[in-house]
Amino acid sequence: MEIPTLCIFESTMPLFRNLIAFEQCYPLTRNHVTFYAVLMQFLLDTPRDVKVLQGEGILRSRLNEEELACQFNQLCRDVIYSNNRSYLTDVFHNVNGYCDSRWHRWRAVLARDYFSNPWTVISLQKCHKADE
């Protein structure tokens, strides 16, 4: 899956809100902005998520991580949408399937709890070479 870069300026969130309001008022529109905002809201739950997406070049902003996560979490509040009508339905299912997979959860826990420090990886490599 590939996500294009999103540059956030001071006017981006009000623009998103106005476009979402437009899509909510006109039910014949396809809700592309709404579904994109919902996807980004799911991906940007915490400041750490923002930092990860910035590190991958998906998100660019001069706002701090906490403020950006907070703004995205409030962006789709009280917005009514149906996942069945979304052009991103397959993406939502793929992301949920990936997150629900036991292997991916175990790998995430392992990386977070045991390999978050680079010295852990280096010492593990040294131990492995010493056994040879």
N, CA, C and O atoms as CSV, one atom per row, in Angstrom:
chain,resi,resn,atom,element,x,y,z
A,1,MET,N,N,0.847,-1.167,0.000
A,1,MET,CA,C,0.000,0.000,0.000
A,1,MET,C,C,0.896,1.235,0.000
A,1,MET,O,O,1.921,1.273,0.682
A,2,GLU,N,N,0.504,2.224,-0.760
A,2,GLU,CA,C,1.264,3.460,-0.840
A,2,GLU,C,C,0.334,4.635,-0.581
A,2,GLU,O,O,-0.758,4.708,-1.145
A,3,ILE,N,N,0.768,5.547,0.270
A,3,ILE,CA,C,-0.019,6.728,0.599
A,3,ILE,C,C,0.758,7.943,0.113
A,3,ILE,O,O,1.920,8.120,0.481
A,4,PRO,N,N,0.133,8.784,-0.709
A,4,PRO,CA,C,0.843,9.975,-1.187
A,4,PRO,C,C,1.096,10.971,-0.052
A,4,PRO,O,O,0.422,10.942,0.978
A,5,THR,N,N,2.065,11.838,-0.256
A,5,THR,CA,C,2.431,12.835,0.746
A,5,THR,C,C,1.308,13.852,0.936
A,5,THR,O,O,0.710,14.321,-0.032
A,6,LEU,N,N,1.035,14.182,2.186
A,6,LEU,CA,C,0.057,15.209,2.536
A,6,LEU,C,C,0.796,16.321,3.272
A,6,LEU,O,O,1.380,16.097,4.332
A,7,CYS,N,N,0.765,17.524,2.698
A,7,CYS,CA,C,1.383,18.690,3.333
A,7,CYS,C,C,0.305,19.450,4.093
A,7,CYS,O,O,-0.709,19.846,3.517
A,8,ILE,N,N,0.525,19.650,5.374
A,8,ILE,CA,C,-0.438,20.332,6.236
A,8,ILE,C,C,0.024,21.770,6.464
A,8,ILE,O,O,1.133,22.017,6.938
A,9,PHE,N,N,-0.852,22.705,6.116
A,9,PHE,CA,C,-0.623,24.123,6.375
A,9,PHE,C,C,-1.675,24.598,7.374
A,9,PHE,O,O,-2.541,23.823,7.780
A,10,GLU,N,N,-1.604,25.858,7.767
A,10,GLU,CA,C,-2.590,26.388,8.711
A,10,GLU,C,C,-4.004,26.325,8.149
A,10,GLU,O,O,-4.968,26.199,8.905
A,11,SER,N,N,-4.133,26.413,6.836
A,11,SER,CA,C,-5.458,26.422,6.203
A,11,SER,C,C,-5.969,25.029,5.846
A,11,SER,O,O,-7.096,24.899,5.368
A,12,THR,N,N,-5.179,23.995,6.064
A,12,THR,CA,C,-5.561,22.650,5.622
A,12,THR,C,C,-6.754,22.099,6.386
A,12,THR,O,O,-7.692,21.593,5.770
A,13,MET,N,N,-6.745,22.183,7.702
A,13,MET,CA,C,-7.846,21.615,8.486
A,13,MET,C,C,-9.170,22.340,8.242
A,13,MET,O,O,-10.193,21.674,8.085
A,14,PRO,N,N,-9.195,23.688,8.204
A,14,PRO,CA,C,-10.465,24.341,7.844
A,14,PRO,C,C,-10.941,23.958,6.441
A,14,PRO,O,O,-12.142,23.819,6.207
A,15,LEU,N,N,-10.005,23.789,5.514
A,15,LEU,CA,C,-10.381,23.360,4.166
A,15,LEU,C,C,-10.990,21.959,4.198
A,15,LEU,O,O,-12.023,21.716,3.574
A,16,PHE,N,N,-10.349,21.036,4.925
A,16,PHE,CA,C,-10.908,19.687,5.086
A,16,PHE,C,C,-12.322,19.753,5.668
A,16,PHE,O,O,-13.232,19.096,5.163
A,17,ARG,N,N,-12.506,20.547,6.732
A,17,ARG,CA,C,-13.828,20.647,7.368
A,17,ARG,C,C,-14.880,21.184,6.401
A,17,ARG,O,O,-16.006,20.689,6.372
A,18,ASN,N,N,-14.521,22.187,5.617
A,18,ASN,CA,C,-15.467,22.749,4.648
A,18,ASN,C,C,-15.820,21.744,3.556
A,18,ASN,O,O,-16.982,21.637,3.166
A,19,LEU,N,N,-14.836,21.016,3.066
A,19,LEU,CA,C,-15.111,20.013,2.028
A,19,LEU,C,C,-15.948,18.860,2.577
A,19,LEU,O,O,-16.831,18.349,1.888
A,20,ILE,N,N,-15.674,18.452,3.811
A,20,ILE,CA,C,-16.471,17.392,4.445
A,20,ILE,C,C,-17.905,17.877,4.644
A,20,ILE,O,O,-18.851,17.128,4.402
A,21,ALA,N,N,-18.072,19.126,5.083
A,21,ALA,CA,C,-19.416,19.685,5.261
A,21,ALA,C,C,-20.156,19.728,3.929
A,21,ALA,O,O,-21.350,19.435,3.872
A,22,PHE,N,N,-19.458,20.088,2.864
A,22,PHE,CA,C,-20.073,20.096,1.534
A,22,PHE,C,C,-20.549,18.696,1.154
A,22,PHE,O,O,-21.674,18.517,0.686
A,23,GLU,N,N,-19.679,17.708,1.361
A,23,GLU,CA,C,-20.060,16.330,1.026
A,23,GLU,C,C,-21.220,15.843,1.885
A,23,GLU,O,O,-22.054,15.072,1.408
A,24,GLN,N,N,-21.291,16.274,3.134
A,24,GLN,CA,C,-22.390,15.877,4.013
A,24,GLN,C,C,-23.709,16.515,3.575
A,24,GLN,O,O,-24.771,15.911,3.724
A,25,CYS,N,N,-23.644,17.725,3.039
A,25,CYS,CA,C,-24.862,18.437,2.628
A,25,CYS,C,C,-25.419,17.944,1.297
A,25,CYS,O,O,-26.614,18.079,1.034
A,26,TYR,N,N,-24.567,17.379,0.466
A,26,TYR,CA,C,-24.996,16.910,-0.849
A,26,TYR,C,C,-24.772,15.401,-0.940
A,26,TYR,O,O,-23.675,14.950,-1.268
A,27,PRO,N,N,-25.816,14.622,-0.648
A,27,PRO,CA,C,-25.666,13.165,-0.570
A,27,PRO,C,C,-25.278,12.494,-1.890
A,27,PRO,O,O,-24.858,11.337,-1.881
A,28,LEU,N,N,-25.407,13.181,-3.007
A,28,LEU,CA,C,-25.043,12.562,-4.285
A,28,LEU,C,C,-23.542,12.640,-4.567
A,28,LEU,O,O,-23.061,12.042,-5.529
A,29,THR,N,N,-22.804,13.373,-3.735
A,29,THR,CA,C,-21.350,13.413,-3.920
A,29,THR,C,C,-20.753,12.079,-3.477
A,29,THR,O,O,-21.405,11.304,-2.778
A,30,ARG,N,N,-19.544,11.823,-3.876
A,30,ARG,CA,C,-18.922,10.519,-3.606
A,30,ARG,C,C,-18.172,10.450,-2.279
A,30,ARG,O,O,-17.664,9.384,-1.932
A,31,ASN,N,N,-18.085,11.531,-1.536
A,31,ASN,CA,C,-17.454,11.558,-0.208
A,31,ASN,C,C,-15.971,11.190,-0.213
A,31,ASN,O,O,-15.481,10.600,0.749
A,32,HIS,N,N,-15.263,11.527,-1.267
A,32,HIS,CA,C,-13.839,11.193,-1.332
A,32,HIS,C,C,-13.033,11.877,-0.224
A,32,HIS,O,O,-12.169,11.247,0.387
A,33,VAL,N,N,-13.302,13.136,0.035
A,33,VAL,CA,C,-12.557,13.865,1.067
A,33,VAL,C,C,-12.886,13.300,2.446
A,33,VAL,O,O,-12.001,13.137,3.286
A,34,THR,N,N,-14.164,13.004,2.670
A,34,THR,CA,C,-14.585,12.452,3.966
A,34,THR,C,C,-13.867,11.141,4.249
A,34,THR,O,O,-13.338,10.951,5.345
A,35,PHE,N,N,-13.841,10.240,3.281
A,35,PHE,CA,C,-13.213,8.938,3.505
A,35,PHE,C,C,-11.698,9.051,3.655
A,35,PHE,O,O,-11.093,8.310,4.430
A,36,TYR,N,N,-11.088,9.969,2.919
A,36,TYR,CA,C,-9.655,10.192,3.089
A,36,TYR,C,C,-9.375,10.714,4.501
A,36,TYR,O,O,-8.429,10.272,5.154
A,37,ALA,N,N,-10.198,11.655,4.969
A,37,ALA,CA,C,-10.030,12.208,6.318
A,37,ALA,C,C,-10.243,11.134,7.381
A,37,ALA,O,O,-9.533,11.110,8.386
A,38,VAL,N,N,-11.213,10.247,7.167
A,38,VAL,CA,C,-11.458,9.146,8.111
A,38,VAL,C,C,-10.246,8.216,8.150
A,38,VAL,O,O,-9.812,7.807,9.227
A,39,LEU,N,N,-9.703,7.883,6.988
A,39,LEU,CA,C,-8.509,7.030,6.941
A,39,LEU,C,C,-7.352,7.682,7.698
A,39,LEU,O,O,-6.682,7.026,8.496
A,40,MET,N,N,-7.120,8.963,7.450
A,40,MET,CA,C,-6.035,9.654,8.135
A,40,MET,C,C,-6.299,9.740,9.637
A,40,MET,O,O,-5.367,9.680,10.439
A,41,GLN,N,N,-7.562,9.881,10.013
A,41,GLN,CA,C,-7.908,9.914,11.442
A,41,GLN,C,C,-7.565,8.585,12.107
A,41,GLN,O,O,-7.063,8.566,13.230
A,42,PHE,N,N,-7.831,7.474,11.424
A,42,PHE,CA,C,-7.489,6.163,11.976
A,42,PHE,C,C,-5.976,5.973,12.060
A,42,PHE,O,O,-5.476,5.386,13.019
A,43,LEU,N,N,-5.251,6.465,11.065
A,43,LEU,CA,C,-3.800,6.293,11.044
A,43,LEU,C,C,-3.084,7.216,12.030
A,43,LEU,O,O,-2.027,6.864,12.553
A,44,LEU,N,N,-3.651,8.389,12.286
A,44,LEU,CA,C,-3.002,9.395,13.127
A,44,LEU,C,C,-3.689,9.498,14.478
A,44,LEU,O,O,-4.248,10.540,14.821
A,45,ASP,N,N,-3.647,8.438,15.227
A,45,ASP,CA,C,-4.335,8.408,16.515
A,45,ASP,C,C,-3.536,9.091,17.624
A,45,ASP,O,O,-4.117,9.714,18.513
A,46,THR,N,N,-2.231,8.979,17.577
A,46,THR,CA,C,-1.379,9.530,18.636
A,46,THR,C,C,-0.248,10.364,18.024
A,46,THR,O,O,0.016,10.256,16.826
A,47,PRO,N,N,0.420,11.190,18.831
A,47,PRO,CA,C,1.577,11.934,18.323
A,47,PRO,C,C,2.673,11.013,17.769
A,47,PRO,O,O,3.392,11.381,16.840
A,48,ARG,N,N,2.788,9.839,18.339
A,48,ARG,CA,C,3.785,8.877,17.840
A,48,ARG,C,C,3.446,8.433,16.411
A,48,ARG,O,O,4.341,8.253,15.586
A,49,ASP,N,N,2.141,8.259,16.124
A,49,ASP,CA,C,1.713,7.905,14.769
A,49,ASP,C,C,2.086,9.011,13.785
A,49,ASP,O,O,2.534,8.741,12.671
A,50,VAL,N,N,1.895,10.251,14.209
A,50,VAL,CA,C,2.243,11.400,13.363
A,50,VAL,C,C,3.734,11.373,13.056
A,50,VAL,O,O,4.148,11.588,11.917
A,51,LYS,N,N,4.529,11.109,14.075
A,51,LYS,CA,C,5.983,11.070,13.905
A,51,LYS,C,C,6.401,9.969,12.918
A,51,LYS,O,O,7.300,10.165,12.101
A,52,VAL,N,N,5.738,8.814,13.008
A,52,VAL,CA,C,6.046,7.704,12.094
A,52,VAL,C,C,5.735,8.103,10.657
A,52,VAL,O,O,6.552,7.888,9.762
A,53,LEU,N,N,4.551,8.687,10.431
A,53,LEU,CA,C,4.175,9.074,9.067
A,53,LEU,C,C,5.051,10.213,8.549
A,53,LEU,O,O,5.319,10.285,7.350
A,54,GLN,N,N,5.495,11.095,9.425
A,54,GLN,CA,C,6.430,12.136,9.009
A,54,GLN,C,C,7.770,11.518,8.622
A,54,GLN,O,O,8.389,11.929,7.640
A,55,GLY,N,N,8.209,10.547,9.383
A,55,GLY,CA,C,9.464,9.866,9.091
A,55,GLY,C,C,9.442,9.120,7.772
A,55,GLY,O,O,10.474,8.976,7.116
A,56,GLU,N,N,8.264,8.644,7.380
A,56,GLU,CA,C,8.118,7.925,6.113
A,56,GLU,C,C,7.859,8.867,4.937
A,56,GLU,O,O,7.749,8.418,3.796
A,57,GLY,N,N,7.762,10.171,5.209
A,57,GLY,CA,C,7.524,11.140,4.142
A,57,GLY,C,C,6.075,11.223,3.696
A,57,GLY,O,O,5.782,11.823,2.662
A,58,ILE,N,N,5.166,10.635,4.454
A,58,ILE,CA,C,3.747,10.647,4.104
A,58,ILE,C,C,3.095,11.941,4.567
A,58,ILE,O,O,2.146,12.417,3.945
A,59,LEU,N,N,3.591,12.500,5.638
A,59,LEU,CA,C,2.998,13.692,6.236
A,59,LEU,C,C,4.074,14.750,6.417
A,59,LEU,O,O,5.157,14.471,6.932
A,60,ARG,N,N,3.763,15.967,5.986
A,60,ARG,CA,C,4.686,17.087,6.180
A,60,ARG,C,C,3.919,18.226,6.831
A,60,ARG,O,O,2.853,18.624,6.361
A,61,SER,N,N,4.470,18.740,7.911
A,61,SER,CA,C,3.803,19.823,8.621
A,61,SER,C,C,4.780,20.500,9.561
A,61,SER,O,O,5.738,19.892,10.037
A,62,ARG,N,N,4.517,21.769,9.815
A,62,ARG,CA,C,5.310,22.494,10.812
A,62,ARG,C,C,4.624,22.485,12.165
A,62,ARG,O,O,5.189,22.964,13.149
A,63,LEU,N,N,3.416,21.947,12.227
A,63,LEU,CA,C,2.712,21.815,13.500
A,63,LEU,C,C,3.376,20.709,14.310
A,63,LEU,O,O,3.974,19.797,13.739
A,64,ASN,N,N,3.278,20.780,15.629
A,64,ASN,CA,C,3.869,19.711,16.432
A,64,ASN,C,C,2.987,18.460,16.369
A,64,ASN,O,O,1.808,18.534,16.025
A,65,GLU,N,N,3.571,17.332,16.703
A,65,GLU,CA,C,2.899,16.038,16.551
A,65,GLU,C,C,1.609,15.949,17.362
A,65,GLU,O,O,0.604,15.423,16.883
A,66,GLU,N,N,1.641,16.462,18.586
A,66,GLU,CA,C,0.468,16.373,19.454
A,66,GLU,C,C,-0.707,17.182,18.896
A,66,GLU,O,O,-1.848,16.720,18.896
A,67,GLU,N,N,-0.414,18.380,18.428
A,67,GLU,CA,C,-1.461,19.238,17.864
A,67,GLU,C,C,-2.053,18.622,16.597
A,67,GLU,O,O,-3.265,18.662,16.381
A,68,LEU,N,N,-1.194,18.060,15.776
A,68,LEU,CA,C,-1.649,17.451,14.526
A,68,LEU,C,C,-2.523,16.229,14.784
A,68,LEU,O,O,-3.560,16.065,14.141
A,69,ALA,N,N,-2.118,15.370,15.718
A,69,ALA,CA,C,-2.925,14.194,16.063
A,69,ALA,C,C,-4.277,14.627,16.613
A,69,ALA,O,O,-5.305,14.042,16.270
A,70,CYS,N,N,-4.281,15.637,17.455
A,70,CYS,CA,C,-5.527,16.144,18.041
A,70,CYS,C,C,-6.452,16.690,16.957
A,70,CYS,O,O,-7.653,16.420,16.978
A,71,GLN,N,N,-5.911,17.448,16.018
A,71,GLN,CA,C,-6.736,18.008,14.946
A,71,GLN,C,C,-7.333,16.920,14.063
A,71,GLN,O,O,-8.501,17.004,13.685
A,72,PHE,N,N,-6.549,15.901,13.731
A,72,PHE,CA,C,-7.092,14.814,12.911
A,72,PHE,C,C,-8.127,14.007,13.676
A,72,PHE,O,O,-9.105,13.545,13.088
A,73,ASN,N,N,-7.931,13.827,14.975
A,73,ASN,CA,C,-8.904,13.074,15.769
A,73,ASN,C,C,-10.232,13.803,15.897
A,73,ASN,O,O,-11.264,13.165,16.102
A,74,GLN,N,N,-10.229,15.120,15.781
A,74,GLN,CA,C,-11.464,15.893,15.866
A,74,GLN,C,C,-12.080,16.178,14.502
A,74,GLN,O,O,-13.216,16.644,14.419
A,75,LEU,N,N,-11.348,15.905,13.446
A,75,LEU,CA,C,-11.780,16.279,12.103
A,75,LEU,C,C,-13.101,15.637,11.689
A,75,LEU,O,O,-13.953,16.306,11.104
A,76,CYS,N,N,-13.282,14.370,11.979
A,76,CYS,CA,C,-14.479,13.647,11.520
A,76,CYS,C,C,-15.478,13.383,12.637
A,76,CYS,O,O,-16.349,12.523,12.508
A,77,ARG,N,N,-15.352,14.124,13.733
A,77,ARG,CA,C,-16.312,13.960,14.815
A,77,ARG,C,C,-17.695,14.388,14.317
A,77,ARG,O,O,-17.831,15.425,13.668
A,78,ASP,N,N,-18.707,13.594,14.619
A,78,ASP,CA,C,-20.099,13.848,14.227
A,78,ASP,C,C,-20.328,13.775,12.718
A,78,ASP,O,O,-21.345,14.265,12.227
A,79,VAL,N,N,-19.410,13.179,11.986
A,79,VAL,CA,C,-19.578,12.998,10.543
A,79,VAL,C,C,-20.206,11.634,10.306
A,79,VAL,O,O,-19.774,10.634,10.880
A,80,ILE,N,N,-21.219,11.599,9.464
A,80,ILE,CA,C,-21.913,10.346,9.152
A,80,ILE,C,C,-21.382,9.831,7.816
A,80,ILE,O,O,-21.350,10.558,6.823
A,81,TYR,N,N,-20.971,8.581,7.811
A,81,TYR,CA,C,-20.472,7.977,6.576
A,81,TYR,C,C,-20.722,6.481,6.613
A,81,TYR,O,O,-20.939,5.896,7.675
A,82,SER,N,N,-20.687,5.878,5.447
A,82,SER,CA,C,-20.859,4.432,5.331
A,82,SER,C,C,-19.636,3.859,4.644
A,82,SER,O,O,-19.301,4.264,3.531
A,83,ASN,N,N,-18.962,2.915,5.300
A,83,ASN,CA,C,-17.776,2.296,4.697
A,83,ASN,C,C,-18.092,1.566,3.408
A,83,ASN,O,O,-17.208,1.391,2.570
A,84,ASN,N,N,-19.316,1.141,3.231
A,84,ASN,CA,C,-19.684,0.375,2.041
A,84,ASN,C,C,-19.659,1.221,0.776
A,84,ASN,O,O,-19.539,0.677,-0.322
A,85,ARG,N,N,-19.770,2.539,0.906
A,85,ARG,CA,C,-19.804,3.418,-0.258
A,85,ARG,C,C,-18.453,4.058,-0.541
A,85,ARG,O,O,-18.371,4.964,-1.370
A,86,SER,N,N,-17.422,3.623,0.104
A,86,SER,CA,C,-16.130,4.288,0.015
A,86,SER,C,C,-15.241,3.698,-1.073
A,86,SER,O,O,-15.229,2.489,-1.302
A,87,TYR,N,N,-14.511,4.565,-1.728
A,87,TYR,CA,C,-13.483,4.105,-2.661
A,87,TYR,C,C,-12.293,3.532,-1.898
A,87,TYR,O,O,-11.410,2.916,-2.495
A,88,LEU,N,N,-12.266,3.731,-0.580
A,88,LEU,CA,C,-11.189,3.211,0.262
A,88,LEU,C,C,-11.593,1.972,1.052
A,88,LEU,O,O,-10.877,1.564,1.966
A,89,THR,N,N,-12.732,1.367,0.712
A,89,THR,CA,C,-13.215,0.200,1.452
A,89,THR,C,C,-12.166,-0.907,1.493
A,89,THR,O,O,-11.919,-1.489,2.549
A,90,ASP,N,N,-11.551,-1.199,0.356
A,90,ASP,CA,C,-10.524,-2.248,0.314
A,90,ASP,C,C,-9.323,-1.879,1.190
A,90,ASP,O,O,-8.743,-2.742,1.849
A,91,VAL,N,N,-8.958,-0.608,1.194
A,91,VAL,CA,C,-7.833,-0.165,2.023
A,91,VAL,C,C,-8.161,-0.361,3.501
A,91,VAL,O,O,-7.326,-0.851,4.261
A,92,PHE,N,N,-9.387,0.025,3.916
A,92,PHE,CA,C,-9.799,-0.169,5.306
A,92,PHE,C,C,-9.725,-1.647,5.690
A,92,PHE,O,O,-9.222,-1.991,6.760
A,93,HIS,N,N,-10.230,-2.520,4.813
A,93,HIS,CA,C,-10.211,-3.960,5.105
A,93,HIS,C,C,-8.778,-4.491,5.178
A,93,HIS,O,O,-8.459,-5.299,6.051
A,94,ASN,N,N,-7.919,-4.040,4.265
A,94,ASN,CA,C,-6.526,-4.495,4.271
A,94,ASN,C,C,-5.788,-4.035,5.527
A,94,ASN,O,O,-5.039,-4.807,6.126
A,95,VAL,N,N,-5.998,-2.786,5.923
A,95,VAL,CA,C,-5.338,-2.273,7.129
A,95,VAL,C,C,-5.843,-3.010,8.361
A,95,VAL,O,O,-5.051,-3.403,9.218
A,96,ASN,N,N,-7.159,-3.203,8.456
A,96,ASN,CA,C,-7.716,-3.932,9.602
A,96,ASN,C,C,-7.228,-5.376,9.622
A,96,ASN,O,O,-6.907,-5.905,10.686
A,97,GLY,N,N,-7.169,-6.018,8.458
A,97,GLY,CA,C,-6.663,-7.388,8.388
A,97,GLY,C,C,-5.209,-7.471,8.817
A,97,GLY,O,O,-4.811,-8.405,9.513
A,98,TYR,N,N,-4.422,-6.497,8.403
A,98,TYR,CA,C,-3.013,-6.454,8.786
A,98,TYR,C,C,-2.878,-6.289,10.299
A,98,TYR,O,O,-2.088,-6.982,10.940
A,99,CYS,N,N,-3.659,-5.364,10.862
A,99,CYS,CA,C,-3.578,-5.102,12.308
A,99,CYS,C,C,-4.123,-6.262,13.132
A,99,CYS,O,O,-3.655,-6.500,14.246
A,100,ASP,N,N,-5.102,-6.985,12.603
A,100,ASP,CA,C,-5.705,-8.093,13.340
A,100,ASP,C,C,-4.886,-9.380,13.257
A,100,ASP,O,O,-5.128,-10.319,14.016
A,101,SER,N,N,-3.932,-9.427,12.351
A,101,SER,CA,C,-3.105,-10.616,12.184
A,101,SER,C,C,-2.239,-10.837,13.426
A,101,SER,O,O,-1.568,-9.916,13.893
A,102,ARG,N,N,-2.258,-12.046,13.948
A,102,ARG,CA,C,-1.453,-12.356,15.139
A,102,ARG,C,C,0.025,-12.103,14.903
A,102,ARG,O,O,0.704,-11.526,15.753
A,103,TRP,N,N,0.526,-12.530,13.752
A,103,TRP,CA,C,1.943,-12.386,13.451
A,103,TRP,C,C,2.357,-10.917,13.511
A,103,TRP,O,O,3.387,-10.588,14.099
A,104,HIS,N,N,1.564,-10.034,12.907
A,104,HIS,CA,C,1.916,-8.618,12.899
A,104,HIS,C,C,1.830,-8.005,14.295
A,104,HIS,O,O,2.636,-7.143,14.643
A,105,ARG,N,N,0.866,-8.441,15.090
A,105,ARG,CA,C,0.773,-7.943,16.467
A,105,ARG,C,C,1.979,-8.406,17.280
A,105,ARG,O,O,2.563,-7.620,18.026
A,106,TRP,N,N,2.355,-9.679,17.139
A,106,TRP,CA,C,3.511,-10.203,17.872
A,106,TRP,C,C,4.788,-9.477,17.460
A,106,TRP,O,O,5.613,-9.121,18.301
A,107,ARG,N,N,4.935,-9.264,16.164
A,107,ARG,CA,C,6.118,-8.578,15.664
A,107,ARG,C,C,6.181,-7.146,16.199
A,107,ARG,O,O,7.258,-6.665,16.555
A,108,ALA,N,N,5.041,-6.466,16.258
A,108,ALA,CA,C,4.994,-5.098,16.785
A,108,ALA,C,C,5.363,-5.072,18.265
A,108,ALA,O,O,6.107,-4.195,18.703
A,109,VAL,N,N,4.850,-6.025,19.033
A,109,VAL,CA,C,5.176,-6.094,20.463
A,109,VAL,C,C,6.659,-6.390,20.642
A,109,VAL,O,O,7.318,-5.778,21.482
A,110,LEU,N,N,7.181,-7.316,19.864
A,110,LEU,CA,C,8.600,-7.660,19.940
A,110,LEU,C,C,9.466,-6.443,19.625
A,110,LEU,O,O,10.421,-6.150,20.344
A,111,ALA,N,N,9.131,-5.744,18.558
A,111,ALA,CA,C,9.907,-4.560,18.183
A,111,ALA,C,C,9.799,-3.470,19.242
A,111,ALA,O,O,10.796,-2.832,19.580
A,112,ARG,N,N,8.606,-3.256,19.763
A,112,ARG,CA,C,8.403,-2.198,20.757
A,112,ARG,C,C,9.085,-2.526,22.082
A,112,ARG,O,O,9.746,-1.669,22.668
A,113,ASP,N,N,8.928,-3.764,22.557
A,113,ASP,CA,C,9.408,-4.119,23.894
A,113,ASP,C,C,10.877,-4.524,23.943
A,113,ASP,O,O,11.545,-4.296,24.951
A,114,TYR,N,N,11.386,-5.119,22.869
A,114,TYR,CA,C,12.740,-5.666,22.930
A,114,TYR,C,C,13.740,-5.007,21.989
A,114,TYR,O,O,14.943,-5.051,22.247
A,115,PHE,N,N,13.274,-4.403,20.914
A,115,PHE,CA,C,14.211,-3.863,19.935
A,115,PHE,C,C,14.035,-2.371,19.692
A,115,PHE,O,O,14.439,-1.868,18.644
A,116,SER,N,N,13.445,-1.661,20.634
A,116,SER,CA,C,13.281,-0.218,20.468
A,116,SER,C,C,14.606,0.516,20.665
A,116,SER,O,O,14.771,1.640,20.191
A,117,ASN,N,N,15.534,-0.109,21.351
A,117,ASN,CA,C,16.841,0.475,21.605
A,117,ASN,C,C,17.844,-0.135,20.620
A,117,ASN,O,O,17.934,-1.360,20.532
A,118,PRO,N,N,18.599,0.681,19.879
A,118,PRO,CA,C,19.554,0.118,18.908
A,118,PRO,C,C,20.638,-0.732,19.563
A,118,PRO,O,O,21.199,-1.617,18.917
A,119,TRP,N,N,20.940,-0.477,20.832
A,119,TRP,CA,C,21.968,-1.264,21.508
A,119,TRP,C,C,21.521,-2.708,21.703
A,119,TRP,O,O,22.355,-3.612,21.751
A,120,THR,N,N,20.239,-2.930,21.814
A,120,THR,CA,C,19.720,-4.291,21.950
A,120,THR,C,C,20.036,-5.095,20.697
A,120,THR,O,O,20.479,-6.241,20.779
A,121,VAL,N,N,19.806,-4.491,19.548
A,121,VAL,CA,C,20.068,-5.165,18.274
A,121,VAL,C,C,21.559,-5.452,18.129
A,121,VAL,O,O,21.945,-6.545,17.715
A,122,ILE,N,N,22.389,-4.480,18.466
A,122,ILE,CA,C,23.839,-4.658,18.344
A,122,ILE,C,C,24.330,-5.766,19.271
A,122,ILE,O,O,25.138,-6.600,18.863
A,123,SER,N,N,23.851,-5.782,20.514
A,123,SER,CA,C,24.291,-6.824,21.449
A,123,SER,C,C,23.800,-8.197,21.009
A,123,SER,O,O,24.499,-9.192,21.201
A,124,LEU,N,N,22.613,-8.265,20.425
A,124,LEU,CA,C,22.099,-9.539,19.918
A,124,LEU,C,C,22.972,-10.048,18.776
A,124,LEU,O,O,23.264,-11.241,18.697
A,125,GLN,N,N,23.391,-9.137,17.888
A,125,GLN,CA,C,24.268,-9.535,16.787
A,125,GLN,C,C,25.617,-10.017,17.313
A,125,GLN,O,O,26.161,-11.000,16.809
A,126,LYS,N,N,26.152,-9.347,18.304
A,126,LYS,CA,C,27.441,-9.748,18.887
A,126,LYS,C,C,27.334,-11.130,19.537
A,126,LYS,O,O,28.237,-11.957,19.404
A,127,CYS,N,N,26.224,-11.373,20.241
A,127,CYS,CA,C,26.022,-12.685,20.866
A,127,CYS,C,C,25.919,-13.774,19.813
A,127,CYS,O,O,26.453,-14.870,19.984
A,128,HIS,N,N,25.233,-13.467,18.727
A,128,HIS,CA,C,25.061,-14.451,17.655
A,128,HIS,C,C,26.410,-14.769,17.001
A,128,HIS,O,O,26.686,-15.929,16.695
A,129,LYS,N,N,27.251,-13.752,16.784
A,129,LYS,CA,C,28.565,-13.967,16.182
A,129,LYS,C,C,29.486,-14.720,17.134
A,129,LYS,O,O,30.333,-15.496,16.692
A,130,ALA,N,N,29.328,-14.500,18.432
A,130,ALA,CA,C,30.159,-15.183,19.424
A,130,ALA,C,C,29.843,-16.675,19.469
A,130,ALA,O,O,30.719,-17.485,19.770
A,131,ASP,N,N,28.589,-17.044,19.170
A,131,ASP,CA,C,28.189,-18.450,19.173
A,131,ASP,C,C,28.747,-19.207,17.975
A,131,ASP,O,O,28.849,-20.433,18.019
A,132,GLU,N,N,29.105,-18.510,16.918
A,132,GLU,CA,C,29.563,-19.187,15.690
A,132,GLU,C,C,30.927,-19.720,15.793
A,132,GLU,O,O,31.433,-20.309,14.839
